[in-house]
Amino acid sequence: MKLAEKARRIQEVLDRLYPEPAVPLDHQDPYTLLIAVLLSAQCTDKRVNRTTPALFALARTPESMARLTADEVREIIKPCGLSPAKSKAIVGLSKILVERFGGRVPETFEELESLPGVGHKTASVVMSHAFKQLAFPVDTHIHRLAHRWGLSDGSSVERTERDLKQLFPEQDWERLHLQIIYFGREHCPALRHVPAQCPICSWAAARAGIPAPAPGSGPAPARAAPKRAIRRRAKAAGAPAARQPQRRRAARAQ
């Protein structure tokens, strides 16, 4: 199956299962979405949604958040994990929004990614769902499934984003980002996955069940040849095989 045909069939399955996917993080505006996405790093959306009501009851605008201390924010967001770094980022970016952007969330990647705690994925989510700008956010779910389905080689998140943008129409990026996340959670988990029962992996998986390597890790190194095979090759070439270390004798000597 050609890659373009595979992408088209995958999109058909996703459209059938999730015709109108909603953003899973509760929010009211670009600012509350930005804070929720920042909190979701290494945390489930459900836990974020249980945490943000208390935070936004205390401060739901950059102006009110900037008046809080990092310790005050940290006490509320502890359930989300990484609370020391996240609380400093939330207060810090809120102050910058007030001082540099008039209390508004900027609408460019460059400006968003200049904020504390905001990386490319977070900026992409805000650009896509808050401002309806062209973006294809790639989180761990999407990175993993794109590799599992053979849509990207899994070498990096940046490569996965680039490959998916080339495979799917621009007008569908926002919807596909959400559809793949939901599909990964409900049908295509990282562990204990049964490819034969998966609506996509049952026919599309390139290497079903093999997780993508960590971003930046590159392809797996080649495995060393077994020592027995090395001895056979040396004997066939007429060279003496290297003697193996006397592990048991050494162990007794220690």
C-alpha positions as CSV (number, residue, x, y, z in Angstrom):
1,M,0.0,0.0,0.0
2,K,1.4,3.4,-0.9
3,L,1.9,5.9,1.9
4,A,-0.7,8.4,0.6
5,E,-3.3,5.6,0.3
6,K,-2.5,4.5,3.9
7,A,-2.9,8.0,5.2
8,R,-6.2,8.4,3.4
9,R,-7.6,5.2,4.9
10,I,-6.4,6.1,8.3
11,Q,-8.1,9.4,8.1
12,E,-11.3,7.7,7.0
13,V,-11.2,5.5,10.2
14,L,-10.5,8.5,12.4
15,D,-13.3,10.6,10.8
16,R,-15.8,7.8,11.4
17,L,-14.8,7.3,15.0
18,Y,-14.3,10.9,16.0
19,P,-16.2,13.2,13.6
20,E,-16.1,16.2,15.9
21,P,-13.4,15.8,18.5
22,A,-13.4,18.4,21.3
23,V,-10.3,19.8,22.9
24,P,-9.8,17.5,26.0
25,L,-8.5,20.4,28.2
26,D,-11.1,22.6,29.8
27,H,-10.6,26.3,29.0
28,Q,-12.5,29.5,28.3
29,D,-10.0,31.5,26.2
30,P,-6.5,31.5,24.8
31,Y,-4.9,32.3,28.1
32,T,-6.6,29.5,30.1
33,L,-5.9,27.1,27.2
34,L,-2.2,28.1,27.4
35,I,-2.0,27.4,31.1
36,A,-3.9,24.1,30.8
37,V,-1.5,22.9,28.1
38,L,1.5,23.9,30.1
39,L,0.1,21.9,33.1
40,S,-0.5,18.9,30.9
41,A,3.2,18.2,30.5
42,Q,3.8,14.7,31.9
43,C,0.3,14.8,33.4
44,T,-3.1,13.4,32.2
45,D,-5.8,15.7,30.9
46,K,-8.2,14.4,33.5
47,R,-5.9,15.5,36.3
48,V,-5.4,18.9,34.7
49,N,-9.1,19.4,34.4
50,R,-9.5,18.6,38.1
51,T,-6.8,21.1,39.0
52,T,-7.5,24.1,36.9
53,P,-10.9,25.1,38.4
54,A,-9.2,25.9,41.7
55,L,-6.4,27.8,39.9
56,F,-8.7,29.8,37.6
57,A,-11.0,30.6,40.5
58,L,-8.1,32.3,42.1
59,A,-6.7,33.9,38.9
60,R,-7.9,33.4,35.3
61,T,-6.3,36.4,33.6
62,P,-2.6,37.3,33.1
63,E,-3.1,40.3,35.3
64,S,-4.5,38.4,38.3
65,M,-2.0,35.5,37.9
66,A,0.9,37.9,37.8
67,R,0.0,39.2,41.2
68,L,0.4,35.7,42.8
69,T,3.6,34.2,44.0
70,A,5.0,31.0,42.5
71,D,4.5,29.3,45.9
72,E,0.8,30.2,45.9
73,V,0.4,28.7,42.4
74,R,2.5,25.7,43.3
75,E,0.2,24.7,46.2
76,I,-2.7,24.4,43.8
77,I,-1.0,22.7,40.9
78,K,1.0,20.0,42.9
79,P,-1.3,17.2,41.6
80,C,-0.1,17.9,38.1
81,G,3.5,17.2,38.9
82,L,6.7,19.3,38.2
83,S,5.0,22.0,40.2
84,P,8.1,24.0,41.1
85,A,9.0,24.6,37.4
86,K,5.4,24.9,36.2
87,S,4.4,27.4,38.9
88,K,7.4,29.6,38.1
89,A,6.6,29.4,34.4
90,I,2.9,30.3,34.9
91,V,3.7,33.4,37.0
92,G,6.6,34.4,34.8
93,L,4.7,34.1,31.5
94,S,1.8,36.0,33.0
95,K,4.0,38.9,33.9
96,I,5.5,39.0,30.4
97,L,2.0,38.9,28.9
98,V,1.0,41.9,31.0
99,E,4.3,43.8,30.4
100,R,4.9,43.1,26.7
101,F,1.6,42.0,25.2
102,G,-1.0,44.1,26.9
103,G,-2.4,41.1,28.8
104,R,-3.1,39.2,25.6
105,V,-1.7,35.8,24.4
106,P,0.4,36.5,21.3
107,E,-0.6,34.9,18.0
108,T,2.8,33.9,16.5
109,F,5.0,30.9,17.1
110,E,8.0,33.1,17.8
111,E,6.4,35.1,20.5
112,L,4.6,32.2,22.1
113,E,7.8,30.1,22.3
114,S,9.6,33.0,23.9
115,L,7.4,32.6,27.0
116,P,8.7,30.6,30.0
117,G,7.7,27.0,29.9
118,V,6.2,27.2,26.4
119,G,7.8,24.9,23.8
120,H,6.8,24.2,20.2
121,K,4.1,21.6,21.0
122,T,2.4,23.9,23.5
123,A,2.6,26.8,21.1
124,S,1.2,24.6,18.3
125,V,-1.8,23.6,20.4
126,V,-2.6,27.3,21.2
127,M,-2.1,28.4,17.6
128,S,-4.3,25.6,16.3
129,H,-7.2,25.5,18.8
130,A,-7.2,29.1,20.1
131,F,-6.3,31.0,17.0
132,K,-7.2,28.5,14.2
133,Q,-3.8,28.9,12.6
134,L,-2.1,26.2,10.6
135,A,-0.4,23.9,13.1
136,F,-0.1,20.1,13.7
137,P,0.8,19.6,17.4
138,V,2.7,16.4,17.9
139,D,2.6,15.0,21.5
140,T,3.9,11.6,22.7
141,H,0.7,9.8,21.5
142,I,0.9,11.1,18.0
143,H,4.7,10.6,17.8
144,R,4.2,7.0,18.9
145,L,1.3,6.2,16.6
146,A,2.8,7.8,13.5
147,H,5.8,5.5,13.9
148,R,3.6,2.4,14.7
149,W,1.6,3.0,11.5
150,G,4.6,3.6,9.4
151,L,3.8,7.2,8.7
152,S,7.1,8.4,10.1
153,D,10.4,6.8,11.1
154,G,10.1,7.8,14.8
155,S,13.6,9.4,14.8
156,S,12.3,12.7,16.3
157,V,9.1,14.7,17.1
158,E,10.2,17.3,14.5
159,R,10.5,14.6,11.8
160,T,7.1,13.2,12.7
161,E,5.5,16.7,12.5
162,R,7.1,17.3,9.1
163,D,6.0,13.9,7.8
164,L,2.4,14.3,8.9
165,K,2.1,17.7,7.5
166,Q,3.2,16.4,4.1
167,L,0.7,13.5,4.2
168,F,-2.5,15.2,5.4
169,P,-4.4,18.2,4.0
170,E,-3.8,21.5,5.9
171,Q,-7.4,22.1,6.6
172,D,-7.6,18.8,8.5
173,W,-4.5,19.2,10.8
174,E,-6.4,20.6,13.8
175,R,-9.0,17.8,13.7
176,L,-6.5,15.1,13.1
177,H,-4.3,16.2,16.0
178,L,-7.3,15.5,18.4
179,Q,-8.5,12.4,16.6
180,I,-5.1,10.6,16.8
181,I,-4.9,11.5,20.6
182,Y,-8.3,10.0,21.3
183,F,-7.6,7.0,19.1
184,G,-4.3,6.3,20.9
185,R,-6.0,6.4,24.3
186,E,-9.0,4.2,23.4
187,H,-7.7,1.8,20.7
188,C,-3.9,1.9,20.4
189,P,-2.2,2.1,23.8
190,A,1.6,1.8,24.2
191,L,1.4,-1.3,26.4
192,R,-0.7,-4.5,26.2
193,H,-1.8,-3.5,22.7
194,V,-3.5,-6.2,20.5
195,P,-2.8,-5.1,16.9
196,A,-5.4,-7.6,15.4
197,Q,-8.2,-5.9,17.4
198,C,-7.1,-2.4,16.5
199,P,-9.2,-0.6,13.8
200,I,-6.0,0.7,12.2
201,C,-3.1,-1.4,13.3
202,S,-4.9,-4.6,12.1
203,W,-4.1,-3.5,8.6
204,A,-1.8,-0.5,8.7
205,A,0.9,-1.2,11.3
206,A,4.4,-1.1,9.9
207,R,5.8,-2.7,13.1
208,A,2.9,-3.3,15.3
209,G,3.5,-2.9,19.0
210,I,7.0,-1.5,18.7
211,P,7.1,1.9,20.4
212,A,8.9,4.8,18.8
213,P,12.4,5.5,20.0
214,A,12.8,8.5,22.3
215,P,13.1,11.8,20.4
216,G,16.7,12.4,19.3
217,S,17.8,8.9,20.1
218,G,18.0,7.9,16.4
219,P,17.9,4.4,15.1
220,A,18.8,1.5,17.3
221,P,22.4,0.5,17.1
222,A,23.2,-2.8,15.3
223,R,23.5,-5.8,17.6
224,A,26.9,-7.3,18.1
225,A,27.5,-10.7,16.5
226,P,27.3,-13.6,19.0
227,K,30.7,-14.8,20.2
228,R,30.1,-18.3,18.8
229,A,29.6,-16.8,15.3
230,I,32.8,-14.8,15.7
231,R,34.7,-18.0,16.6
232,R,33.2,-19.8,13.6
233,R,34.3,-17.0,11.2
234,A,37.8,-16.9,12.6
235,K,38.1,-20.7,12.2
236,A,36.9,-20.6,8.6
237,A,39.4,-17.8,7.8
238,G,42.3,-19.9,9.3
239,A,42.8,-17.4,12.2
240,P,42.9,-18.5,15.9
241,A,39.7,-17.6,17.7
242,A,40.1,-15.2,20.6
243,R,40.0,-17.0,24.0
244,Q,37.0,-16.3,26.1
245,P,37.7,-14.8,29.6
246,Q,37.6,-17.2,32.4
247,R,34.6,-15.7,34.1
248,R,33.9,-18.5,36.6
249,R,37.6,-18.7,37.7
250,A,37.8,-14.9,38.1
251,A,34.6,-14.9,40.1
252,R,36.0,-17.5,42.5
253,A,39.2,-15.5,42.9
254,Q,37.3,-12.3,44.0
